[in-house]
């Protein structure tokens, strides 16, 4: 038994996830080198569990990702601000998402590696323009320093929670407005780590 499988099975007793799902995740993750993680965030005093599948945008995962799109409630698309090819691939991923995912899937575009601003190839405005074209929220992040990472997860979780609990006459949650207000509260883009 691999170390990956063992560590996932150990978590079973902690988070209540079924053994079958964990074994399937472990075997898929091990075979395809896909990162899988659970993240719990608190939204309006309610704990929301997010299951995160990270394929790192690698082309070899395209056939596998189609199956995951169908069940996904939210998708965070990341591109590397230091890589033109990473940014150029986003359109292809968005096309596949629109083809295979649920119509109401929450999509967020993230320009990652803001900690490497000196090597930037993709301007912030290019990311904003692409996000606007597809009608999805956008922000820049740094997985290394944590800038805006928590905000991205909170915004998506808040959107999903509001969709699940929304009453017919209740106003719709505005994810774009939420992100803007949280960034303003933090004094720009680096307050959430």
Order of alpha helices (4+ residues) and beta strands (2+ residues): alpha-alpha-beta-beta-alpha-beta-alpha-beta-alpha-beta-alpha-alpha
